[in-house]
Amino acid sequence: MDCIFCKIIKREANAEIVFENEFVTAFKDIKPDAPIHFLIIPNIHIATLNDTKPEHSKFLSEILLTAKILAEQNHVLEDSYRLVFNTNKLACQSVFHIHGHFLANRSFKWPPG
């Protein structure tokens, strides 16, 4: 498998990791869309949200719990932050390993792009 996110988890590719546990890894996005922009990924390969199964529930819930931890660590818990998942090409998913974009320290509009 030639997945860049799997390589980051295995330390075969470089990334600035900001959090990890047995279920997820979070690292700085190399092309940030906000002053704070992290990607939170499960430590197993799941291509899209459409490929999730009940046995993935712990990995998925850890993504959400990690977002809260990152908000606390970056002092935006009481301010604002956004967690975004893109699914498939028309939604701009460019790496087919599910990931949440944690974005903070900028103004957000609704609806998003």
Backbone as XML, in Angstrom:
<?xml version="1.0"?>
<chain id="A" units="angstrom">
  <residue number="1" name="MET">
    <atom name="N" x="0.857" y="-1.189" z="0.000"/>
    <atom name="CA" x="0.000" y="0.000" z="0.000"/>
    <atom name="C" x="0.893" y="1.239" z="0.000"/>
  </residue>
  <residue number="2" name="ASP">
    <atom name="N" x="0.511" y="2.212" z="-0.773"/>
    <atom name="CA" x="1.322" y="3.413" z="-0.915"/>
    <atom name="C" x="0.591" y="4.625" z="-0.328"/>
  </residue>
  <residue number="3" name="CYS">
    <atom name="N" x="0.081" y="4.480" z="0.875"/>
    <atom name="CA" x="-0.680" y="5.553" z="1.525"/>
    <atom name="C" x="0.269" y="6.412" z="2.363"/>
  </residue>
  <residue number="4" name="ILE">
    <atom name="N" x="0.317" y="7.707" z="2.070"/>
    <atom name="CA" x="1.211" y="8.605" z="2.795"/>
    <atom name="C" x="0.865" y="8.667" z="4.281"/>
  </residue>
  <residue number="5" name="PHE">
    <atom name="N" x="-0.427" y="8.601" z="4.620"/>
    <atom name="CA" x="-0.799" y="8.658" z="6.032"/>
    <atom name="C" x="-0.379" y="7.384" z="6.767"/>
  </residue>
  <residue number="6" name="CYS">
    <atom name="N" x="-0.478" y="6.228" z="6.111"/>
    <atom name="CA" x="0.013" y="4.991" z="6.723"/>
    <atom name="C" x="1.525" y="5.082" z="6.949"/>
  </residue>
  <residue number="7" name="LYS">
    <atom name="N" x="2.222" y="5.708" z="6.014"/>
    <atom name="CA" x="3.665" y="5.888" z="6.161"/>
    <atom name="C" x="3.990" y="6.819" z="7.324"/>
  </residue>
  <residue number="8" name="ILE">
    <atom name="N" x="3.175" y="7.850" z="7.532"/>
    <atom name="CA" x="3.383" y="8.752" z="8.674"/>
    <atom name="C" x="3.198" y="7.982" z="9.976"/>
  </residue>
  <residue number="9" name="ILE">
    <atom name="N" x="2.163" y="7.171" z="10.055"/>
    <atom name="CA" x="1.916" y="6.374" z="11.270"/>
    <atom name="C" x="3.109" y="5.461" z="11.558"/>
  </residue>
  <residue number="10" name="LYS">
    <atom name="N" x="3.671" y="4.858" z="10.513"/>
    <atom name="CA" x="4.802" y="3.930" z="10.662"/>
    <atom name="C" x="6.151" y="4.650" z="10.759"/>
  </residue>
  <residue number="11" name="ARG">
    <atom name="N" x="6.142" y="5.986" z="10.678"/>
    <atom name="CA" x="7.355" y="6.815" z="10.713"/>
    <atom name="C" x="8.235" y="6.591" z="9.489"/>
  </residue>
  <residue number="12" name="GLU">
    <atom name="N" x="7.596" y="6.229" z="8.386"/>
    <atom name="CA" x="8.318" y="6.083" z="7.122"/>
    <atom name="C" x="8.251" y="7.364" z="6.294"/>
  </residue>
  <residue number="13" name="ALA">
    <atom name="N" x="7.455" y="8.321" z="6.739"/>
    <atom name="CA" x="7.345" y="9.643" z="6.118"/>
    <atom name="C" x="7.321" y="10.667" z="7.245"/>
  </residue>
  <residue number="14" name="ASN">
    <atom name="N" x="7.863" y="11.827" z="6.974"/>
    <atom name="CA" x="7.954" y="12.875" z="7.987"/>
    <atom name="C" x="6.644" y="13.625" z="8.143"/>
  </residue>
  <residue number="15" name="ALA">
    <atom name="N" x="6.356" y="13.978" z="9.372"/>
    <atom name="CA" x="5.232" y="14.844" z="9.708"/>
    <atom name="C" x="5.508" y="15.413" z="11.096"/>
  </residue>
  <residue number="16" name="GLU">
    <atom name="N" x="4.967" y="16.597" z="11.340"/>
    <atom name="CA" x="5.105" y="17.195" z="12.662"/>
    <atom name="C" x="3.928" y="16.731" z="13.513"/>
  </residue>
  <residue number="17" name="ILE">
    <atom name="N" x="4.134" y="15.646" z="14.232"/>
    <atom name="CA" x="3.078" y="15.024" z="15.021"/>
    <atom name="C" x="2.831" y="15.854" z="16.273"/>
  </residue>
  <residue number="18" name="VAL">
    <atom name="N" x="1.542" y="16.127" z="16.534"/>
    <atom name="CA" x="1.166" y="16.935" z="17.693"/>
    <atom name="C" x="0.431" y="16.128" z="18.754"/>
  </residue>
  <residue number="19" name="PHE">
    <atom name="N" x="-0.032" y="14.934" z="18.379"/>
    <atom name="CA" x="-0.729" y="14.060" z="19.327"/>
    <atom name="C" x="-0.787" y="12.664" z="18.728"/>
  </residue>
  <residue number="20" name="GLU">
    <atom name="N" x="-0.681" y="11.664" z="19.612"/>
    <atom name="CA" x="-0.950" y="10.298" z="19.166"/>
    <atom name="C" x="-1.252" y="9.413" z="20.359"/>
  </residue>
  <residue number="21" name="ASN">
    <atom name="N" x="-2.029" y="8.393" z="20.075"/>
    <atom name="CA" x="-2.278" y="7.328" z="21.034"/>
    <atom name="C" x="-2.417" y="6.038" z="20.235"/>
  </residue>
  <residue number="22" name="GLU">
    <atom name="N" x="-2.920" y="5.001" z="20.816"/>
    <atom name="CA" x="-2.974" y="3.728" z="20.094"/>
    <atom name="C" x="-3.988" y="3.722" z="18.959"/>
  </residue>
  <residue number="23" name="PHE">
    <atom name="N" x="-4.903" y="4.691" z="18.925"/>
    <atom name="CA" x="-5.971" y="4.707" z="17.932"/>
    <atom name="C" x="-5.807" y="5.769" z="16.840"/>
  </residue>
  <residue number="24" name="VAL">
    <atom name="N" x="-5.220" y="6.914" z="17.191"/>
    <atom name="CA" x="-5.133" y="8.021" z="16.233"/>
    <atom name="C" x="-3.775" y="8.693" z="16.285"/>
  </residue>
  <residue number="25" name="THR">
    <atom name="N" x="-3.483" y="9.404" z="15.200"/>
    <atom name="CA" x="-2.303" y="10.261" z="15.112"/>
    <atom name="C" x="-2.774" y="11.605" z="14.566"/>
  </residue>
  <residue number="26" name="ALA">
    <atom name="N" x="-2.277" y="12.693" z="15.142"/>
    <atom name="CA" x="-2.604" y="14.037" z="14.664"/>
    <atom name="C" x="-1.301" y="14.752" z="14.336"/>
  </residue>
  <residue number="27" name="PHE">
    <atom name="N" x="-1.322" y="15.473" z="13.216"/>
    <atom name="CA" x="-0.115" y="16.167" z="12.784"/>
    <atom name="C" x="-0.491" y="17.435" z="12.035"/>
  </residue>
  <residue number="28" name="LYS">
    <atom name="N" x="0.481" y="18.338" z="11.909"/>
    <atom name="CA" x="0.254" y="19.604" z="11.209"/>
    <atom name="C" x="0.060" y="19.359" z="9.720"/>
  </residue>
  <residue number="29" name="ASP">
    <atom name="N" x="-0.922" y="20.043" z="9.145"/>
    <atom name="CA" x="-1.154" y="19.971" z="7.707"/>
    <atom name="C" x="-0.029" y="20.724" z="6.996"/>
  </residue>
  <residue number="30" name="ILE">
    <atom name="N" x="0.490" y="20.159" z="5.909"/>
    <atom name="CA" x="1.598" y="20.819" z="5.202"/>
    <atom name="C" x="1.137" y="21.990" z="4.345"/>
  </residue>
  <residue number="31" name="LYS">
    <atom name="N" x="-0.176" y="22.079" z="4.078"/>
    <atom name="CA" x="-0.741" y="23.216" z="3.346"/>
    <atom name="C" x="-1.916" y="23.759" z="4.158"/>
  </residue>
  <residue number="32" name="PRO">
    <atom name="N" x="-1.630" y="24.453" z="5.252"/>
    <atom name="CA" x="-2.701" y="24.854" z="6.170"/>
    <atom name="C" x="-3.689" y="25.850" z="5.570"/>
  </residue>
  <residue number="33" name="ASP">
    <atom name="N" x="-4.954" y="25.657" z="5.926"/>
    <atom name="CA" x="-6.036" y="26.564" z="5.541"/>
    <atom name="C" x="-6.477" y="27.440" z="6.705"/>
  </residue>
  <residue number="34" name="ALA">
    <atom name="N" x="-5.752" y="27.360" z="7.802"/>
    <atom name="CA" x="-6.028" y="28.180" z="8.982"/>
    <atom name="C" x="-4.727" y="28.277" z="9.773"/>
  </residue>
  <residue number="35" name="PRO">
    <atom name="N" x="-4.608" y="29.275" z="10.650"/>
    <atom name="CA" x="-3.393" y="29.372" z="11.460"/>
    <atom name="C" x="-3.099" y="28.101" z="12.261"/>
  </residue>
  <residue number="36" name="ILE">
    <atom name="N" x="-4.142" y="27.429" z="12.706"/>
    <atom name="CA" x="-4.000" y="26.116" z="13.330"/>
    <atom name="C" x="-4.732" y="25.137" z="12.423"/>
  </residue>
  <residue number="37" name="HIS">
    <atom name="N" x="-4.004" y="24.190" z="11.845"/>
    <atom name="CA" x="-4.599" y="23.200" z="10.942"/>
    <atom name="C" x="-3.878" y="21.874" z="11.139"/>
  </residue>
  <residue number="38" name="PHE">
    <atom name="N" x="-4.580" y="20.945" z="11.783"/>
    <atom name="CA" x="-4.056" y="19.606" z="12.014"/>
    <atom name="C" x="-4.916" y="18.600" z="11.276"/>
  </residue>
  <residue number="39" name="LEU">
    <atom name="N" x="-4.328" y="17.474" z="10.947"/>
    <atom name="CA" x="-5.073" y="16.336" z="10.430"/>
    <atom name="C" x="-5.089" y="15.278" z="11.520"/>
  </residue>
  <residue number="40" name="ILE">
    <atom name="N" x="-6.261" y="14.697" z="11.759"/>
    <atom name="CA" x="-6.407" y="13.634" z="12.747"/>
    <atom name="C" x="-6.806" y="12.377" z="11.984"/>
  </residue>
  <residue number="41" name="ILE">
    <atom name="N" x="-5.981" y="11.338" z="12.079"/>
    <atom name="CA" x="-6.204" y="10.130" z="11.292"/>
    <atom name="C" x="-6.276" y="8.902" z="12.198"/>
  </residue>
  <residue number="42" name="PRO">
    <atom name="N" x="-7.054" y="7.901" z="11.801"/>
    <atom name="CA" x="-7.027" y="6.642" z="12.543"/>
    <atom name="C" x="-5.726" y="5.910" z="12.237"/>
  </residue>
  <residue number="43" name="ASN">
    <atom name="N" x="-5.257" y="5.129" z="13.189"/>
    <atom name="CA" x="-4.011" y="4.393" z="13.015"/>
    <atom name="C" x="-4.185" y="3.089" z="12.246"/>
  </residue>
  <residue number="44" name="ILE">
    <atom name="N" x="-5.337" y="2.915" z="11.628"/>
    <atom name="CA" x="-5.555" y="1.827" z="10.680"/>
    <atom name="C" x="-6.027" y="2.461" z="9.383"/>
  </residue>
  <residue number="45" name="HIS">
    <atom name="N" x="-5.779" y="1.781" z="8.285"/>
    <atom name="CA" x="-6.171" y="2.338" z="6.988"/>
    <atom name="C" x="-7.661" y="2.099" z="6.739"/>
  </residue>
  <residue number="46" name="ILE">
    <atom name="N" x="-8.381" y="3.191" z="6.586"/>
    <atom name="CA" x="-9.783" y="3.186" z="6.146"/>
    <atom name="C" x="-9.832" y="4.255" z="5.065"/>
  </residue>
  <residue number="47" name="ALA">
    <atom name="N" x="-10.167" y="3.893" z="3.853"/>
    <atom name="CA" x="-10.051" y="4.818" z="2.724"/>
    <atom name="C" x="-10.986" y="6.016" z="2.837"/>
  </residue>
  <residue number="48" name="THR">
    <atom name="N" x="-12.260" y="5.797" z="3.082"/>
    <atom name="CA" x="-13.240" y="6.893" z="3.171"/>
    <atom name="C" x="-14.210" y="6.604" z="4.302"/>
  </residue>
  <residue number="49" name="LEU">
    <atom name="N" x="-14.976" y="7.600" z="4.667"/>
    <atom name="CA" x="-16.013" y="7.376" z="5.678"/>
    <atom name="C" x="-17.003" y="6.315" z="5.213"/>
  </residue>
  <residue number="50" name="ASN">
    <atom name="N" x="-17.170" y="6.180" z="3.906"/>
    <atom name="CA" x="-18.069" y="5.160" z="3.373"/>
    <atom name="C" x="-17.574" y="3.744" z="3.643"/>
  </residue>
  <residue number="51" name="ASP">
    <atom name="N" x="-16.303" y="3.600" z="3.969"/>
    <atom name="CA" x="-15.717" y="2.281" z="4.220"/>
    <atom name="C" x="-15.698" y="1.908" z="5.699"/>
  </residue>
  <residue number="52" name="THR">
    <atom name="N" x="-16.245" y="2.750" z="6.550"/>
    <atom name="CA" x="-16.231" y="2.457" z="7.982"/>
    <atom name="C" x="-17.208" y="1.333" z="8.306"/>
  </residue>
  <residue number="53" name="LYS">
    <atom name="N" x="-16.872" y="0.604" z="9.364"/>
    <atom name="CA" x="-17.667" y="-0.531" z="9.842"/>
    <atom name="C" x="-17.830" y="-0.386" z="11.349"/>
  </residue>
  <residue number="54" name="PRO">
    <atom name="N" x="-18.781" y="-1.093" z="11.941"/>
    <atom name="CA" x="-18.957" y="-1.002" z="13.395"/>
    <atom name="C" x="-17.672" y="-1.269" z="14.182"/>
  </residue>
  <residue number="55" name="GLU">
    <atom name="N" x="-16.825" y="-2.149" z="13.702"/>
    <atom name="CA" x="-15.593" y="-2.441" z="14.428"/>
    <atom name="C" x="-14.592" y="-1.289" z="14.401"/>
  </residue>
  <residue number="56" name="HIS">
    <atom name="N" x="-14.859" y="-0.251" z="13.614"/>
    <atom name="CA" x="-14.003" y="0.932" z="13.569"/>
    <atom name="C" x="-14.440" y="2.009" z="14.571"/>
  </residue>
  <residue number="57" name="SER">
    <atom name="N" x="-15.473" y="1.749" z="15.337"/>
    <atom name="CA" x="-16.072" y="2.799" z="16.178"/>
    <atom name="C" x="-15.080" y="3.421" z="17.167"/>
  </residue>
  <residue number="58" name="LYS">
    <atom name="N" x="-14.180" y="2.653" z="17.738"/>
    <atom name="CA" x="-13.222" y="3.220" z="18.689"/>
    <atom name="C" x="-12.276" y="4.192" z="17.988"/>
  </residue>
  <residue number="59" name="PHE">
    <atom name="N" x="-11.838" y="3.852" z="16.781"/>
    <atom name="CA" x="-10.963" y="4.748" z="16.020"/>
    <atom name="C" x="-11.687" y="6.048" z="15.680"/>
  </residue>
  <residue number="60" name="LEU">
    <atom name="N" x="-12.953" y="5.920" z="15.274"/>
    <atom name="CA" x="-13.732" y="7.101" z="14.885"/>
    <atom name="C" x="-14.019" y="7.991" z="16.089"/>
  </residue>
  <residue number="61" name="SER">
    <atom name="N" x="-14.391" y="7.392" z="17.205"/>
    <atom name="CA" x="-14.673" y="8.212" z="18.386"/>
    <atom name="C" x="-13.405" y="8.890" z="18.896"/>
  </residue>
  <residue number="62" name="GLU">
    <atom name="N" x="-12.263" y="8.251" z="18.762"/>
    <atom name="CA" x="-11.004" y="8.853" z="19.191"/>
    <atom name="C" x="-10.647" y="10.080" z="18.357"/>
  </residue>
  <residue number="63" name="ILE">
    <atom name="N" x="-11.071" y="10.106" z="17.092"/>
    <atom name="CA" x="-10.845" y="11.304" z="16.275"/>
    <atom name="C" x="-11.557" y="12.494" z="16.914"/>
  </residue>
  <residue number="64" name="LEU">
    <atom name="N" x="-12.807" y="12.296" z="17.326"/>
    <atom name="CA" x="-13.565" y="13.392" z="17.945"/>
    <atom name="C" x="-12.983" y="13.784" z="19.296"/>
  </residue>
  <residue number="65" name="LEU">
    <atom name="N" x="-12.615" y="12.807" z="20.100"/>
    <atom name="CA" x="-12.025" y="13.112" z="21.402"/>
    <atom name="C" x="-10.687" y="13.826" z="21.247"/>
  </residue>
  <residue number="66" name="THR">
    <atom name="N" x="-9.930" y="13.472" z="20.222"/>
    <atom name="CA" x="-8.652" y="14.131" z="19.962"/>
    <atom name="C" x="-8.866" y="15.580" z="19.550"/>
  </residue>
  <residue number="67" name="ALA">
    <atom name="N" x="-9.925" y="15.854" z="18.803"/>
    <atom name="CA" x="-10.219" y="17.243" z="18.444"/>
    <atom name="C" x="-10.389" y="18.090" z="19.695"/>
  </residue>
  <residue number="68" name="LYS">
    <atom name="N" x="-11.084" y="17.566" z="20.692"/>
    <atom name="CA" x="-11.257" y="18.314" z="21.940"/>
    <atom name="C" x="-9.910" y="18.516" z="22.646"/>
  </residue>
  <residue number="69" name="ILE">
    <atom name="N" x="-9.080" y="17.489" z="22.660"/>
    <atom name="CA" x="-7.755" y="17.604" z="23.281"/>
    <atom name="C" x="-6.927" y="18.668" z="22.565"/>
  </residue>
  <residue number="70" name="LEU">
    <atom name="N" x="-6.955" y="18.655" z="21.238"/>
    <atom name="CA" x="-6.199" y="19.662" z="20.476"/>
    <atom name="C" x="-6.737" y="21.063" z="20.736"/>
  </residue>
  <residue number="71" name="ALA">
    <atom name="N" x="-8.048" y="21.189" z="20.863"/>
    <atom name="CA" x="-8.633" y="22.497" z="21.181"/>
    <atom name="C" x="-8.149" y="22.985" z="22.540"/>
  </residue>
  <residue number="72" name="GLU">
    <atom name="N" x="-8.102" y="22.093" z="23.505"/>
    <atom name="CA" x="-7.598" y="22.464" z="24.836"/>
    <atom name="C" x="-6.122" y="22.850" z="24.764"/>
  </residue>
  <residue number="73" name="GLN">
    <atom name="N" x="-5.309" y="22.020" z="24.110"/>
    <atom name="CA" x="-3.873" y="22.273" z="24.039"/>
    <atom name="C" x="-3.537" y="23.564" z="23.302"/>
  </residue>
  <residue number="74" name="ASN">
    <atom name="N" x="-4.389" y="23.953" z="22.363"/>
    <atom name="CA" x="-4.136" y="25.147" z="21.552"/>
    <atom name="C" x="-4.967" y="26.346" z="21.987"/>
  </residue>
  <residue number="75" name="HIS">
    <atom name="N" x="-5.610" y="26.223" z="23.139"/>
    <atom name="CA" x="-6.340" y="27.320" z="23.779"/>
    <atom name="C" x="-7.452" y="27.882" z="22.899"/>
  </residue>
  <residue number="76" name="VAL">
    <atom name="N" x="-8.156" y="27.006" z="22.171"/>
    <atom name="CA" x="-9.287" y="27.457" z="21.350"/>
    <atom name="C" x="-10.593" y="26.770" z="21.762"/>
  </residue>
  <residue number="77" name="LEU">
    <atom name="N" x="-10.564" y="26.053" z="22.884"/>
    <atom name="CA" x="-11.747" y="25.332" z="23.348"/>
    <atom name="C" x="-12.931" y="26.268" z="23.538"/>
  </residue>
  <residue number="78" name="GLU">
    <atom name="N" x="-12.689" y="27.433" z="24.114"/>
    <atom name="CA" x="-13.771" y="28.389" z="24.372"/>
    <atom name="C" x="-13.964" y="29.368" z="23.218"/>
  </residue>
  <residue number="79" name="ASP">
    <atom name="N" x="-13.023" y="29.431" z="22.310"/>
    <atom name="CA" x="-13.107" y="30.329" z="21.161"/>
    <atom name="C" x="-13.909" y="29.643" z="20.069"/>
  </residue>
  <residue number="80" name="SER">
    <atom name="N" x="-13.255" y="29.076" z="19.109"/>
    <atom name="CA" x="-13.949" y="28.298" z="18.082"/>
    <atom name="C" x="-12.954" y="27.468" z="17.303"/>
  </residue>
  <residue number="81" name="TYR">
    <atom name="N" x="-13.447" y="26.370" z="16.793"/>
    <atom name="CA" x="-12.660" y="25.514" z="15.912"/>
    <atom name="C" x="-13.639" y="24.722" z="15.069"/>
  </residue>
  <residue number="82" name="ARG">
    <atom name="N" x="-13.120" y="24.121" z="14.013"/>
    <atom name="CA" x="-13.961" y="23.347" z="13.105"/>
    <atom name="C" x="-13.272" y="22.024" z="12.814"/>
  </residue>
  <residue number="83" name="LEU">
    <atom name="N" x="-14.061" y="20.962" z="12.718"/>
    <atom name="CA" x="-13.575" y="19.649" z="12.333"/>
    <atom name="C" x="-14.312" y="19.250" z="11.063"/>
  </residue>
  <residue number="84" name="VAL">
    <atom name="N" x="-13.559" y="19.000" z="9.983"/>
    <atom name="CA" x="-14.135" y="18.749" z="8.658"/>
    <atom name="C" x="-13.650" y="17.405" z="8.122"/>
  </residue>
  <residue number="85" name="PHE">
    <atom name="N" x="-14.570" y="16.648" z="7.553"/>
    <atom name="CA" x="-14.237" y="15.410" z="6.844"/>
    <atom name="C" x="-14.689" y="15.558" z="5.396"/>
  </residue>
  <residue number="86" name="ASN">
    <atom name="N" x="-13.792" y="15.327" z="4.462"/>
    <atom name="CA" x="-14.128" y="15.317" z="3.042"/>
    <atom name="C" x="-14.204" y="13.853" z="2.612"/>
  </residue>
  <residue number="87" name="THR">
    <atom name="N" x="-15.251" y="13.506" z="1.885"/>
    <atom name="CA" x="-15.429" y="12.121" z="1.468"/>
    <atom name="C" x="-15.565" y="12.042" z="-0.045"/>
  </residue>
  <residue number="88" name="ASN">
    <atom name="N" x="-14.580" y="11.438" z="-0.660"/>
    <atom name="CA" x="-14.472" y="11.211" z="-2.100"/>
    <atom name="C" x="-14.024" y="12.471" z="-2.841"/>
  </residue>
  <residue number="89" name="LYS">
    <atom name="N" x="-13.747" y="12.312" z="-4.123"/>
    <atom name="CA" x="-13.078" y="13.361" z="-4.906"/>
    <atom name="C" x="-13.872" y="14.650" z="-5.043"/>
  </residue>
  <residue number="90" name="LEU">
    <atom name="N" x="-15.168" y="14.586" z="-5.276"/>
    <atom name="CA" x="-15.951" y="15.819" z="-5.450"/>
    <atom name="C" x="-16.010" y="16.651" z="-4.176"/>
  </residue>
  <residue number="91" name="ALA">
    <atom name="N" x="-15.782" y="16.014" z="-3.036"/>
    <atom name="CA" x="-15.723" y="16.734" z="-1.762"/>
    <atom name="C" x="-14.289" y="17.138" z="-1.420"/>
  </residue>
  <residue number="92" name="CYS">
    <atom name="N" x="-13.371" y="16.949" z="-2.373"/>
    <atom name="CA" x="-11.955" y="17.339" z="-2.239"/>
    <atom name="C" x="-11.135" y="16.432" z="-1.329"/>
  </residue>
  <residue number="93" name="GLN">
    <atom name="N" x="-11.534" y="15.170" z="-1.181"/>
    <atom name="CA" x="-10.666" y="14.234" z="-0.468"/>
    <atom name="C" x="-9.502" y="13.916" z="-1.393"/>
  </residue>
  <residue number="94" name="SER">
    <atom name="N" x="-8.298" y="14.245" z="-0.965"/>
    <atom name="CA" x="-7.123" y="14.036" z="-1.814"/>
    <atom name="C" x="-6.265" y="12.858" z="-1.348"/>
  </residue>
  <residue number="95" name="VAL">
    <atom name="N" x="-6.341" y="12.518" z="-0.068"/>
    <atom name="CA" x="-5.655" y="11.333" z="0.449"/>
    <atom name="C" x="-6.745" y="10.374" z="0.903"/>
  </residue>
  <residue number="96" name="PHE">
    <atom name="N" x="-6.732" y="9.188" z="0.357"/>
    <atom name="CA" x="-7.790" y="8.230" z="0.652"/>
    <atom name="C" x="-7.429" y="7.354" z="1.845"/>
  </residue>
  <residue number="97" name="HIS">
    <atom name="N" x="-7.361" y="8.031" z="2.975"/>
    <atom name="CA" x="-7.229" y="7.483" z="4.330"/>
    <atom name="C" x="-8.014" y="8.499" z="5.148"/>
  </residue>
  <residue number="98" name="ILE">
    <atom name="N" x="-9.122" y="8.104" z="5.748"/>
    <atom name="CA" x="-9.987" y="9.108" z="6.368"/>
    <atom name="C" x="-9.200" y="9.994" z="7.323"/>
  </residue>
  <residue number="99" name="HIS">
    <atom name="N" x="-9.608" y="11.240" z="7.367"/>
    <atom name="CA" x="-8.934" y="12.198" z="8.230"/>
    <atom name="C" x="-9.859" y="13.383" z="8.501"/>
  </residue>
  <residue number="100" name="GLY">
    <atom name="N" x="-9.786" y="13.846" z="9.728"/>
    <atom name="CA" x="-10.494" y="15.060" z="10.097"/>
    <atom name="C" x="-9.533" y="16.224" z="10.037"/>
  </residue>
  <residue number="101" name="HIS">
    <atom name="N" x="-9.980" y="17.311" z="9.431"/>
    <atom name="CA" x="-9.209" y="18.552" z="9.414"/>
    <atom name="C" x="-9.633" y="19.361" z="10.636"/>
  </residue>
  <residue number="102" name="PHE">
    <atom name="N" x="-8.708" y="19.577" z="11.552"/>
    <atom name="CA" x="-8.953" y="20.430" z="12.719"/>
    <atom name="C" x="-8.448" y="21.821" z="12.356"/>
  </residue>
  <residue number="103" name="LEU">
    <atom name="N" x="-9.372" y="22.786" z="12.308"/>
    <atom name="CA" x="-9.040" y="24.157" z="11.892"/>
    <atom name="C" x="-9.415" y="25.127" z="13.009"/>
  </residue>
  <residue number="104" name="ALA">
    <atom name="N" x="-8.528" y="26.099" z="13.264"/>
    <atom name="CA" x="-8.812" y="27.075" z="14.313"/>
    <atom name="C" x="-8.015" y="28.359" z="14.078"/>
  </residue>
  <residue number="105" name="ASN">
    <atom name="N" x="-8.392" y="29.380" z="14.858"/>
    <atom name="CA" x="-7.757" y="30.695" z="14.851"/>
    <atom name="C" x="-8.034" y="31.497" z="13.586"/>
  </residue>
  <residue number="106" name="ARG">
    <atom name="N" x="-9.213" y="31.325" z="13.047"/>
    <atom name="CA" x="-9.674" y="32.193" z="11.969"/>
    <atom name="C" x="-11.194" y="32.209" z="12.002"/>
  </residue>
  <residue number="107" name="SER">
    <atom name="N" x="-11.774" y="33.145" z="11.301"/>
    <atom name="CA" x="-13.225" y="33.246" z="11.217"/>
    <atom name="C" x="-13.741" y="32.226" z="10.204"/>
  </residue>
  <residue number="108" name="PHE">
    <atom name="N" x="-14.848" y="31.580" z="10.532"/>
    <atom name="CA" x="-15.466" y="30.593" z="9.641"/>
    <atom name="C" x="-16.818" y="31.094" z="9.187"/>
  </residue>
  <residue number="109" name="LYS">
    <atom name="N" x="-17.190" y="30.715" z="7.994"/>
    <atom name="CA" x="-18.472" y="31.103" z="7.429"/>
    <atom name="C" x="-19.348" y="29.857" z="7.281"/>
  </residue>
  <residue number="110" name="TRP">
    <atom name="N" x="-20.644" y="30.075" z="7.155"/>
    <atom name="CA" x="-21.578" y="28.989" z="6.913"/>
    <atom name="C" x="-22.506" y="29.378" z="5.785"/>
  </residue>
  <residue number="111" name="PRO">
    <atom name="N" x="-22.778" y="28.547" z="4.828"/>
    <atom name="CA" x="-22.230" y="27.203" z="4.736"/>
    <atom name="C" x="-20.793" y="27.228" z="4.254"/>
  </residue>
  <residue number="112" name="PRO">
    <atom name="N" x="-20.048" y="26.151" z="4.577"/>
    <atom name="CA" x="-18.660" y="26.099" z="4.105"/>
    <atom name="C" x="-18.633" y="25.906" z="2.598"/>
  </residue>
  <residue number="113" name="GLY">
    <atom name="N" x="-17.474" y="26.173" z="1.986"/>
    <atom name="CA" x="-17.278" y="26.087" z="0.552"/>
    <atom name="C" x="-17.739" y="24.835" z="-0.028"/>
  </residue>
</chain>
